[in-house]
């Protein structure tokens, strides 16, 4: 069964602005969660370009449109479980400060971008400064927000995702240990030069990091995350769902359009935790023939998302990915 047909059955419809997952809900589906998000957009106005914002000057994506699609896609991929709520949106008319104190201005950044030369290194954002400036830790502690999404431009210095907290762990980047933070929380970093597929990729790497932590003490076949992640390159003839970068049949990194057929147990994850051992031959027709967004939605849509526990671990993996405080 091809990707579009299968996911229309499971998620009701595709659509470019929203998808409806309600048809996939069942009595065994966990109650939805509504994580509260603070959005910070670094999108400076360029005075010598008609007072237009940076994303308009360079004809990049509208951050608000990206936000709407991202929220809709994750609601669909999680079968209605994740329903993000934006509680505040802050647009910053400036360039962010790097960890060493450097900051671009409009002239320097546009020159560097148009010439593709001389970008500042080190590139990393000054995360502690940003957290302090916007009072983020105190807002998390007060229960006002659950995570932060940063939107910026290439070389803004963002990590794809970063976990903050007194006992934070690696989440696509080394953790930012903060003794004042009473809860772990994730800061996502998005680039509005790029599209929704790249945003889902950042989320996918977050999922990989968190689920590896959940299953870190499980060995052999008891490590269900390691099983889920198998692909033909790593386990010839024993592919399951693969990873963000490797589909079941990928022969190299980001090889989402490979037409080669391989046996895969990917469908058996819809039977979780009562695996049937059913394998069939699959290729890129399943996940969009090379389309990044379709592959990532296909991959996320195979993650367990039902009530109950198996060997002490929730059968709803989305709960950990969205709320890392549940990870022991």
C-alpha positions as CSV (number, residue, x, y, z in Angstrom):
1,X,0.0,0.0,0.0
2,X,1.5,3.4,-1.0
3,X,2.2,6.1,1.5
4,X,-0.5,8.5,0.5
5,X,-3.2,5.9,0.6
6,X,-2.0,4.4,3.9
7,X,-1.7,7.7,5.7
8,X,-5.0,9.0,4.3
9,X,-6.6,5.9,5.9
10,X,-4.8,6.5,9.2
11,X,-4.9,10.3,9.4
12,X,-7.9,11.1,7.4
13,X,-6.2,13.5,4.9
14,X,-2.9,15.1,4.0
15,X,-3.5,18.8,3.2
16,X,-0.8,21.5,3.0
17,X,-1.9,23.5,6.0
18,X,-3.5,20.9,8.4
19,X,-4.4,17.3,8.7
20,X,-7.1,15.7,10.9
21,X,-6.0,12.6,12.9
22,X,-9.4,12.0,14.6
23,X,-10.2,9.0,12.5
24,X,-7.2,7.2,14.0
25,X,-8.3,7.6,17.6
26,X,-9.5,4.5,19.5
27,X,-10.4,3.6,23.1
28,X,-6.7,2.6,23.6
29,X,-5.4,6.0,22.5
30,X,-4.0,8.2,25.3
31,X,-5.7,11.4,26.1
32,X,-4.3,14.4,24.2
33,X,-1.7,16.7,25.7
34,X,-1.4,20.4,25.0
35,X,2.2,21.5,25.6
36,X,2.5,25.3,26.0
37,X,5.1,26.9,23.7
38,X,6.9,30.2,23.8
39,X,8.0,31.2,20.3
40,X,10.9,33.6,19.8
41,X,11.6,34.8,16.2
42,X,14.8,36.6,15.3
43,X,13.7,38.4,12.2
44,X,15.3,41.9,12.1
45,X,13.9,44.7,10.0
46,X,16.4,45.8,7.3
47,X,16.3,49.6,7.0
48,X,18.0,49.8,3.6
49,X,15.7,47.2,2.1
50,X,12.5,49.1,2.4
51,X,12.0,48.3,6.1
52,X,11.3,44.8,5.2
53,X,12.0,41.9,7.6
54,X,14.9,39.6,6.9
55,X,12.8,36.7,5.8
56,X,11.0,38.9,3.3
57,X,14.2,40.5,1.9
58,X,15.7,37.0,1.2
59,X,12.4,35.4,0.1
60,X,12.5,32.8,2.9
61,X,9.6,31.1,4.6
62,X,7.1,32.9,6.8
63,X,7.8,31.7,10.4
64,X,4.1,31.8,11.3
65,X,3.1,29.6,8.3
66,X,5.9,27.1,9.3
67,X,4.5,27.1,12.9
68,X,1.0,26.2,11.8
69,X,2.1,23.4,9.5
70,X,4.5,22.0,12.2
71,X,1.8,21.9,14.8
72,X,-0.6,20.2,12.4
73,X,1.9,17.7,11.2
74,X,2.9,16.6,14.7
75,X,-0.8,16.3,15.7
76,X,-1.3,14.0,12.8
77,X,1.8,12.0,13.2
78,X,1.0,11.4,16.9
79,X,-2.6,10.4,16.1
80,X,-4.0,13.4,17.9
81,X,-1.9,13.1,21.0
82,X,0.3,16.2,20.6
83,X,-1.7,19.4,20.3
84,X,0.8,22.2,20.8
85,X,-0.5,25.5,22.1
86,X,1.4,28.7,21.4
87,X,1.0,30.8,24.5
88,X,3.3,33.7,23.5
89,X,5.0,34.8,20.3
90,X,7.9,37.3,20.6
91,X,9.4,38.8,17.4
92,X,12.9,40.2,18.0
93,X,14.0,43.1,15.7
94,X,17.7,42.2,16.1
95,X,20.3,39.5,15.5
96,X,21.0,37.2,18.4
97,X,24.2,37.3,20.5
98,X,26.7,34.5,20.0
99,X,28.4,32.7,22.9
100,X,31.5,34.8,22.5
101,X,29.6,38.1,22.4
102,X,29.6,38.6,18.6
103,X,26.4,39.9,17.0
104,X,25.7,40.4,13.2
105,X,24.1,43.6,12.0
106,X,22.1,43.9,8.8
107,X,25.0,45.0,6.6
108,X,27.4,42.3,7.8
109,X,24.9,39.5,7.7
110,X,23.5,40.3,4.2
111,X,27.1,40.7,2.8
112,X,28.1,37.4,4.3
113,X,25.0,35.6,3.1
114,X,25.2,37.0,-0.5
115,X,28.9,36.3,-0.8
116,X,28.7,33.0,1.1
117,X,32.0,34.0,2.9
118,X,33.3,35.0,6.3
119,X,30.6,33.7,8.6
120,X,31.5,34.2,12.2
121,X,33.0,31.2,14.2
122,X,32.2,30.0,16.7
123,X,28.6,30.1,15.6
124,X,26.8,29.0,18.8
125,X,24.1,31.2,20.3
126,X,24.6,32.4,23.9
127,X,21.8,30.2,25.3
128,X,22.2,31.3,29.0
129,X,21.9,34.9,27.9
130,X,18.7,34.2,25.9
131,X,17.2,32.2,28.8
132,X,17.9,35.0,31.2
133,X,16.7,37.8,28.8
134,X,13.2,36.2,28.4
135,X,12.9,34.8,31.9
136,X,12.4,31.4,30.4
137,X,13.5,29.2,33.4
138,X,11.2,31.1,35.8
139,X,8.3,30.7,33.4
140,X,8.9,27.0,33.0
141,X,9.1,26.6,36.8
142,X,5.9,28.5,37.2
143,X,4.1,26.2,34.7
144,X,3.5,28.9,32.2
145,X,5.4,27.2,29.3
146,X,6.7,23.7,28.6
147,X,9.1,24.4,25.8
148,X,10.6,27.1,23.5
149,X,10.8,27.3,19.8
150,X,13.4,29.6,18.2
151,X,13.0,30.8,14.6
152,X,16.0,32.4,12.9
153,X,18.2,32.5,9.8
154,X,21.2,30.4,8.7
155,X,24.1,30.9,11.1
156,X,21.9,32.1,13.9
157,X,23.7,29.6,16.1
158,X,20.8,27.4,17.1
159,X,21.0,23.7,18.0
160,X,18.3,21.6,16.4
161,X,17.2,20.9,19.9
162,X,18.7,21.5,23.4
163,X,17.6,20.2,26.7
164,X,17.8,22.5,29.8
165,X,17.5,21.5,33.4
166,X,19.3,20.5,36.6
167,X,19.3,16.9,35.3
168,X,19.0,17.5,31.6
169,X,20.6,14.9,29.2
170,X,21.8,15.1,25.6
171,X,19.1,16.0,23.1
172,X,20.8,16.5,19.7
173,X,23.3,18.6,21.6
174,X,25.0,18.5,25.0
175,X,22.6,19.4,27.8
176,X,22.5,22.8,29.4
177,X,22.6,22.1,33.1
178,X,20.7,24.7,35.0
179,X,20.4,24.3,38.8
180,X,17.5,26.8,38.9
181,X,15.4,24.8,36.5
182,X,13.0,22.6,38.4
183,X,11.9,20.7,35.2
184,X,13.6,19.6,32.1
185,X,12.5,21.4,29.0
186,X,13.5,21.5,25.3
187,X,14.5,24.5,23.2
188,X,14.0,23.8,19.5
189,X,15.9,25.7,16.9
190,X,14.4,26.3,13.5
191,X,15.7,27.9,10.3
192,X,13.1,29.8,8.3
193,X,15.3,29.6,5.2
194,X,14.3,26.0,5.1
195,X,10.9,24.2,5.1
196,X,8.7,22.0,7.2
197,X,10.6,18.9,6.4
198,X,13.7,20.3,8.1
199,X,11.6,21.2,11.2
200,X,10.3,17.6,11.3
201,X,13.9,16.4,11.0
202,X,14.9,18.4,14.0
203,X,12.0,16.9,15.9
204,X,13.0,13.5,14.8
205,X,16.5,13.9,16.1
206,X,15.0,15.0,19.4
207,X,12.9,11.8,19.4
208,X,16.0,9.7,18.7
209,X,17.9,11.3,21.6
210,X,15.1,10.9,24.1
211,X,14.1,7.4,23.2
212,X,17.8,6.3,23.3
213,X,17.8,7.6,26.9
214,X,14.5,5.8,27.7
215,X,15.9,2.4,26.6
216,X,19.6,3.0,27.6
217,X,19.5,0.1,30.2
218,X,17.7,-2.4,28.0
219,X,19.8,-5.0,26.2
220,X,19.2,-7.2,23.2
221,X,15.6,-7.4,21.8
222,X,14.4,-5.8,25.1
223,X,15.7,-2.6,23.7
224,X,12.7,-1.8,21.5
225,X,14.1,1.5,20.4
226,X,17.1,-0.2,18.9
227,X,14.8,-2.6,17.1
228,X,12.6,0.2,15.8
229,X,15.7,1.9,14.4
230,X,17.0,-1.1,12.4
231,X,17.5,-0.6,8.7
232,X,18.9,-2.8,5.9
233,X,22.3,-1.1,6.0
234,X,22.8,-1.8,9.7
235,X,20.8,-5.1,9.8
236,X,20.7,-6.7,6.3
237,X,17.4,-8.5,5.7
238,X,16.1,-7.4,9.2
239,X,15.0,-3.8,8.6
240,X,12.2,-2.4,10.7
241,X,11.4,1.4,10.6
242,X,14.9,2.9,10.4
243,X,16.0,6.3,11.6
244,X,15.5,9.9,10.7
245,X,18.4,9.7,8.2
246,X,18.1,6.1,7.1
247,X,14.8,4.7,5.7
248,X,14.5,0.9,5.8
249,X,16.2,0.6,2.5
250,X,18.6,3.5,2.5
251,X,22.2,2.9,1.3
252,X,23.6,6.2,2.5
253,X,22.7,9.1,4.7
254,X,19.4,11.0,3.8
255,X,18.7,8.4,1.1
256,X,14.9,8.7,1.2
257,X,14.2,8.2,-2.5
258,X,15.8,4.8,-3.0
259,X,13.7,2.4,-5.1
260,X,15.4,-0.7,-4.0
261,X,13.1,-3.2,-2.3
262,X,14.1,-4.8,1.0
263,X,12.2,-6.9,3.6
264,X,11.0,-4.9,6.5
265,X,9.0,-5.4,9.7
266,X,7.8,-1.7,9.6
267,X,4.1,-2.7,9.5
268,X,4.4,-4.8,12.6
269,X,4.9,-1.7,14.7
270,X,1.2,-1.0,14.1
271,X,0.6,-4.2,16.2
272,X,2.8,-3.0,19.1
273,X,3.2,-4.5,21.6
274,X,1.7,-7.7,20.2
275,X,4.2,-8.2,17.4
276,X,3.1,-10.7,14.7
277,X,6.5,-11.0,13.0
278,X,5.0,-10.0,9.7
279,X,7.5,-8.8,7.1
280,X,7.1,-7.5,3.6
281,X,9.2,-5.9,0.9
282,X,9.2,-2.1,0.9
283,X,10.8,0.8,-1.0
284,X,10.6,4.6,-1.2
285,X,7.0,4.4,-2.5
286,X,6.0,3.9,1.1
287,X,7.4,7.2,2.4
288,X,7.1,9.7,-0.4
289,X,9.8,8.9,-3.0
290,X,12.4,11.1,-1.5
291,X,10.2,13.8,-0.1
292,X,11.7,14.7,3.3
293,X,8.5,15.7,5.0
294,X,6.7,12.6,3.9
295,X,9.4,10.3,5.1
296,X,9.6,11.9,8.5
297,X,5.8,11.8,8.9
298,X,5.9,8.1,7.9
299,X,8.6,7.4,10.4
300,X,7.0,9.3,13.2
301,X,3.7,7.7,12.4
302,X,5.1,4.2,13.2
303,X,6.0,5.1,16.8
304,X,4.0,3.3,19.5
305,X,1.1,5.6,20.6
306,X,-1.2,3.5,22.9
307,X,-1.9,3.1,26.6
308,X,-0.2,0.7,28.9
309,X,3.4,-0.3,29.6
310,X,5.8,-3.0,28.3
311,X,8.7,-3.9,30.7
312,X,8.1,-0.8,32.7
313,X,8.2,1.6,29.7
314,X,5.2,3.4,28.4
315,X,3.6,2.1,25.2
316,X,3.1,5.7,24.2
317,X,6.6,6.8,23.2
318,X,5.3,10.3,22.4
319,X,4.8,11.0,26.1
320,X,8.6,10.9,26.7
321,X,9.4,12.8,23.5
322,X,7.1,15.6,24.4
323,X,7.7,15.6,28.2
324,X,11.3,14.5,29.0
325,X,10.5,14.8,32.7
326,X,8.9,11.4,32.4
327,X,12.3,9.8,31.5
328,X,13.8,8.2,34.6
